[in-house]
Amino acid sequence: MSLSPIPTHVWITGASSGLGAALAHTYSAVGAQVALTARSRDRLEACAAALPLPGDGSVYPADVTKRDELFDAISAIEKSAPIDLAILNAGTYIPTNLDDWNTKTIRALFDTNFFSVTTCIELLLPYMRARGRGHIAVVASVAGDIGLPYAASYSASKAALNRICQSLRPELEREGIRISVINPGFVRTPLTSRNAFPMPFLIDADRAADIIRRKLARGCFNIRFPWRMSVAMRLLAVLPPSLTLLLTRRMLRR
C-alpha cells in the first residue's frame, strides 16, 4: 500500500491534552498546519505554543456537544484553509454500574463520544464532497469489541462509532473521501490516569500518535494498537458467551 502525501491542513478535536495534543505535535513535526479544537482556549493556546513549529497551530475553541459552536469552528477553519484530514478525537469516560445507573449520564457520554462525531461529519461533508477529497479519522476504542463491567455506556459508544464508520465507508469512498476508525487500547492520558484498575499494555500518547499518523498515511481503515491488547480483545469477542461471562465476572470489584 503506497503512502499518501502528508496532509497540509489537519483539524483535531479534543486537542488540548492527551492523545489530541500528541497528534497535534506529531503532525506539526512533519510540516502540517494544525487546527486545534477543545473547550478551553487557554489550554489550546498552550498546546499550540508547545508545537515544534508554533506558527503551525491555530486554535478554534468549541464544545463538541454544541452544534452551533462546531459549525462556527469548522466554518472559520475552512475559510482559512480546506481541511484535508479531520481527526475526531474528543471523548470521555464515565463509569456505569448498577449503583449509578441513569439515562441522563449515559446520554451525556453519548453526546460527547458519539453524537459529536456524527455532527462533525455532517458539517464536514458539504466541504469535502464539493472538493471530492478529504479524510475523516474517528477515534473509537478496542473497548467497543465487547461489553466490560463498569464500561457499558463507554463500550457501547465506541462500538457505535465503529459501525457508523463501516456503514459510511462505501459511500464516502465513492465520492473520493476516506474514512478511518482508530481503536487504541490503553493510552497514557489525563483521562486514563483516573482509572483505579490495572491497564495492560499501556502505551504513551506520543507513541500512539506516531502509530496513528503512519497508519493514516497508509490509508488504513481500521487502526488497532497495541497489537497484544487488540488480539486479547478480539479473542474475548469471539469466545462463547459462557466463557466470556466467566472472565468478566473476575473483573467485578469485591
BELBEL-V450495 format. One record per helix or strand of 3 or more residues. SS is the DSSP state (a for helix, b for strand). FROM is the first residue (numbers start at 0). TO is the last residue. If there is no record, write none. Layout:
ss=<SS	SS>
from=<FROM	FROM>
to=<TO	TO>
This chain:
ss=<b	a	b	a	a	b	a	b	a	a	b	a	a	b	a	a	b	a	a>
from=<8	17	32	40	53	56	66	84	97	102	133	141	151	176	191	204	221	226	240>
to=<12	28	36	48	55	58	79	87	99	130	138	144	173	183	193	216	224	237	248>
